[in-house]
Amino acid sequence: MKVDILNTYEELSQKAKDIIVQEIDKKRDILLCTATGGSPTKTYNLLGKEYGVNPERFDQLRILKLDEWGGIPMNHPATCESYLQTHLIQPLKISGSRYNGFYSNPADPVLECMNIQEKLDQEGPIDLCVLGLGMNGHLAFNEPADFLNANCHVAELSAMSLEHPMASEMQIKPPYGLTLGMADIMHSRMILILINGHQKKTIVSKFLSKKITSLVPASFLWLHPNVICLIEKDAIE
């Protein structure tokens, strides 16, 4: 893993944007798996500005949603879907044929996970997976546990995940999560994890210890051969 400490969130976001653009230039139809939340927001906004300068760069880009809050309407403003539509899908003019992601309120959540797994198996592996670090060390909705799930699954959300700013906006909390599994993530050709915010100092310290444990799911990234970790200085000092 290559760890790079950046002075500000703006510097982190600019570097992340540059890395994503470099990978798109190498392979125009790259499959980009995208996290949601505060950490990647500025990066996605910078990609939107890049589209304004060179829209052709993104005309074959494929996007896969990393995870989703389950049991809430798809058009709820706090869903991962609403976030991605606002910050990435619409700004980059990604057509429906080039975007896949969990439906937030499926009649059968297990079947929904099977459908997304089938699409990933057909179109993958992921070329570049953009991740954030959860306050308890989770990746997507792969929560700390005695064991981790390999593939797409319905996740039991931890109390800490339900305190996430996106979930805090919901009057009725999501009863479950829908998420790619650890093997899906680890099979990515390249992983970019973005970490910012002083509130993450404790979990960042555990993550950087390189002690691999299912109680800190993000620690498994140390086993991957091609990970870039960008950390805002405020998250470690």
N, C-alpha and C positions, 0 to 999 in steps of 0.2 A: 504494500500500500504506500502510495506517495501522499504524505501529509503536508499541506501548505497552509501556513498561518497568514491571514490577511488582516490588515489594520482596521478595515471598516467593512460593513455589510455591503456598501457600494462596490468596493474593490472585489469582494468575494463574488458578487453577482456578475460583475464585468468579466472576471476570469471564467466563471462557469459558462456564461454566454459564449465566450470565445472558444471554449473547449467543445461545446455543442455544435457550433458552426463549423469548426474544423472537422468534426466527425461527419457532419452532413456533407461537406465538400468531398470527403473521401468516398462516401456512398450516398447517392442522392435519395434512394428509397429506404434509408435507415429506419429501423423500428425503434422508436424512442418511447420508453416507458416513463411515465410522469407522475411524480408525487404531487401532493397539494399541501397547503399550509403556508406559514409565513416565510420559511426559509427560501423556497424557490421563486417567490412572487416577483421580486425585482429582476431575476434572471429571465423569467418569461416575458416580462414587460420589455426588457432589452431585446429579446428575440422579436417581439412585435415591431420595435423600431427598425430592426435589421430587415424585416419584411418590407417595410416602407421604402428602403433603399434598394433592395434586391429581392423582389418577390419570387423570381424564378428559382432562387436557391431552395425554396420550400415546396416546390410544386409536386414532389414525389414523397415527401416526408410522411411517414406513418406513425400514428400515436396510439399507445395503449395506456389506459388508465390503471394505475397501480392498485387502487383500493377504493372502497366506497362505504359510507355509512349506510347500514341496512334498515329497512322498515320505515323509511320516510319518503315522501313524494319526491320524484325525480326533479321537479321544478322548485323544490325548496331552496332558498338562497344560500343555505349553508351546506348543501351537498357538494361532494367533490366534483360532480358533474357541472353544477353551476359555476364553481370556481374555474374549472378548466375551460369551459365555454367562454367565460369572461376574459381570462388571462392568456389563453393559448389557442384554442380551437378556432374561435372567430377571428382574432387578430392575424393568425397565420393562414386563414381561409382553408382549413383542413376539411375536405369533403367527408361525407358519411362513409364512403367506401375506404377511407384511409384512417378511420378512427374506430377503435373498439374499447368497450369499457363495461363494467358491471352496471346493470340496471339497479337502482337503489331500492326499489320496492317490488321485488319479483313475487309471483304467486308461490314459487318453489325456489327458495334460496340455494338449495343444494344443486338443483338442476341449472340454475344460473351460473354457479361456479363451474359446473361441468361444461357448459357452453363456452365460457371464456377460456377454460383450459384447452378445449378443442381448437378454438381459434388461435391461441398461442402456439399450440403444437403444429398447426398448419402454417402459420406465418412467421414463427420464431426461428431461432431464439432471438431474444431481445438484443439489439446491437448496443444500445446505451440506456442504462437505467439510472434515472435521477431519483435520489433518495434524500430524506431528511432523517434526523435522529430523534426518536421519541423521548420524552422526559424519563421514561423508565427503560430506555434502551430498545424499544420495539422498532422494527422495520415494517413499514406498511401496517397491517394489523396482526403481524406475527408478534404476539405478546409474550412476555417472559413466562416460562412454564417449564415443567420437567422435561417436556419434549416439544419439538416444533414440527409443524406440518410441511411436507415437501411441496405440495401443489395447491392450486386454488381451493379455498375452503371458506366456510362460514365461521367467523371468529367470535369468541366471547370477549367482549370489550372490557378492559380493566377500568377501574375507577379513575386512574390517572388519564387514560385516553379520553374518557368522557368529560374530563376537565379541559380538553383541548379547546382553544378559542372557537373553532368551527362548531363543536358540539354545544358549547356554552350558549350559543345563540338560539338553540332549539328549546322550545317550551316542553316538548316531549322528547326525551332522550332516545337515540337509536338503540333498539334492543340487541343488535348484533352488527358485525362488520362483514364485509365481503372483501377478500384480499387474495393477491397472488401469494404463493407459498415460498418458503426459503429456497427450495431447489429452483423454482422459476426465476427467482432473483439471482441466485448464484450461477445459473447457466448463462447469464448475460455476458456478452463479449467484453463489455466495459461497464464499470459502475462509477457514478459520480455522486458522492454524498456531501451535502451542504449542511453546515452546522453554524448557527449564530445564536446570540443571546446569552447574557450573563446567567440567566436562570438555568442553563444547562451545564454549568461548571461541574457539578457532582457526577452526572452521567458521562460527561466527556472524559473526566478523569478515569472512570471505570473502563470506558471504551478504549482509551489510549494505553491502558495497562497491557493490552494484548492477551489478556486472560480470556480464553474462549469458553463461553458458557451459554446454555439456553436461557439462563436468567438475564442475560444481556444479548438478545438476538443479534444486534448489530455487530457483536464481537466476531461473528462468523465471517464477516467481510475480510478479516485478516487471512483467511484461507484462500481468498480469490486472487488470481494472478494479475489483475488489471483494475485496480481501484485508485481513484483520485479522491482524496478527502480535503475539502476546503473548509477551514475553520476561521471564523471571525475571532480576533484576538480577545475580544470581550468574553468569549465563551470558555477561555482557559485561564484568564488572569483575574 
